[in-house]
Amino acid sequence: MKPSKSRQPTLKPQDLLVSLKVASNPNRYFTYADLARELFVSASEAHAAVQRAEMSRLVSRSDMGLVAIRSALQEFVVHGVQYAFPAFTGALTRGMPTGYAGPALKPQFEHVDGLVPVWPDPEGQTRGTSFYPLYPSVPAACRMDSALYAVLTLIDAIRGGAARERDLAKQMLAERLR
């Protein structure tokens, strides 16, 4: 994808989602059709997301297919994601736990009472406060990929968590994205 002469290319949430899918599954070769099917986006959306992620240097192509540029991805999610994609919360709903209530951080925060942050999802089993995901298809994609689910919930802890949650999530993401 070449940048337009009159417009600055912009990273979109689905570009980060594609990059994290690739990073969470380092031993897989992804086609655009695979990404589209597993992330619940169209093939053209997957293709455009890969192109923007490449332009942003979050992924690259090799003989083995798409490869996450882990150092750039780590730097972006640890230092930039909360500014590029700020957290939005809403009303009580049923959904999938995220942030400190997600699978990666939950063991550290078992003692926390009250409503937890959840991605609104009709198939979700947990009642909590709406925490809107990076992209609408995130809950469905995470039901199919536990590694992606763990990474995205850590990112949500950075996007909208308290200081302790953010610090722990940053540390855990840095380890996962090495």
N, C-alpha and C positions, 0 to 999 in steps of 0.2 A: 504494500500500500504506500503510495507516494503522497506526501502531504500536499494539500491544495495550496495554490499560490496565495489565496486570500484567507485561509483558515488554519489556525494552529490545531494539529491533531490532539485529541483529548482522550486520556485513559478513561474507560468506562468500567462500572462494577463487574460486568460480565467478562472483561478482559482479565481482571484479577482472579475471578472465579476459574477461568480456563487455566491460568498460570498455576493456581493452587492445586487444581486437579492433576496437572502434569507433575508438579512437585511432590504431591502426596502419593503418587504411583510411579516411582522412578524406573521401575523395571517393565513398564508397559509401553507399547507402541500405540499411539492414538491416531486414528484417522479423524477427519472432520465429522464423518458420520458417527464414529464412536463418541466423540465429545458432544455432539448434538443430542444423541440418544441418552447419554448418561447425565447430561446437565439440563435436559429438558428445554433445549433451545433449538432453533432451526439450523440446518447445515450452513446456510449463508451467514447466520449470526455467529456460529462457531468459527467460520472462516474469517470473518471480519474481526472477531475478538482476538484470534491468533495473530492476525496482521498487526493490530494495534499493540498487543503485548510484545511482539517482536520489535516494533518501532520503539517501544518504551524500554526495551532491553530486559524484559522479565523472562522471556523464553527465546530460544533460538532453534533453528532446524539443524539436524545433523543426519548422518547416514542411518542413525537409529530412530529417526523421527524427531518429535518435539522434545526439547530438553529445557528444564527450568534453569535459569541462571540464578542459582541459589543465593549468591551473595547480594545481588541486586534485589531479589525478592525479599530476602531477610531485611535488608536496609529499608525497603519501602514499607513493609508491614510493621516493622518495629517503630519507625520514625515518621511515616507519612500517612498511613491509612486512616488514622483518626481525624486527620484534617481533610483529606481528599474525599472520604466517605463517612461523614459524621453519623453518630447514632441517632435514631429517631425511635421514641417509645410511644406507646399508646395505651388503650384501655385494656381491661382484663379480657383474656381470651384463652382458648385451648390451643396448645401447640407443642413444639419440640423445645426442650431446654437448651439454652445457649449461655454464653458468657461464663460466669462462675458456676452455673448449674449444669454446664455441658460436661461431656465425658472426661475431658482432660483436667479440668480444675475441680470438679465436684468432690473428689477425695480430700482436697485441701479445705473445702468449705462446707463440709457435712453439717456442721453445727448451726448454719445460718437458717433462721426461721423466717416464715413469711412467704410472700409471692416471689417466684423466681422469674427471670427474664425468659421469654419463650418466643420462638418464631411462630407467628400465626399459621396454623396448619389444621385443617379439618380432621386429619388422621392422627394428630398429636394426642398424647395421653396426659399431658400435664397442664394444669391451670396456672396461669401466671400473667405477668405484665407483657404486653406486646413489645417486642424488640424487632424492628423490621430488618430482615436480612439484606445482605449486599445486593441480592437479585431475587426476584420472586420465586424462582425455581429451586432455590437452595434447600428447603426442607425435603423435597422429593429427591434431589440429587444426593443428599446426605443419608437418606434411608438406604441407598444403594452402596454407599462408600463410607465406611466408618473412619478411615484415615482422613478423608476430606472433612467429615463432620467434626473431628477433633480439632483440626487446624482452623476451621471457620469459627468454632466457638471460642477458640483462643483469640482470634482476631476481634470477635465481638467484645471480649473482655477488654481489649485495648481500646476499641471504639467507644465503649460506654461504661466501663467498669470503674470502680473506686481505685485509688492509688495502689493498694496492695494487690488487687486483682490484675491491674495493668502490668505491674512490675513482674509478677509471677508469670503472666501470659507471655510477656516479651522474652523472658528467660527460656520458657518452654518452647516458644516458636523458634528462637535462635538455635536451640538444640535440634529441633526437627528439620530445620532448613539448612543445616550445615552440609 
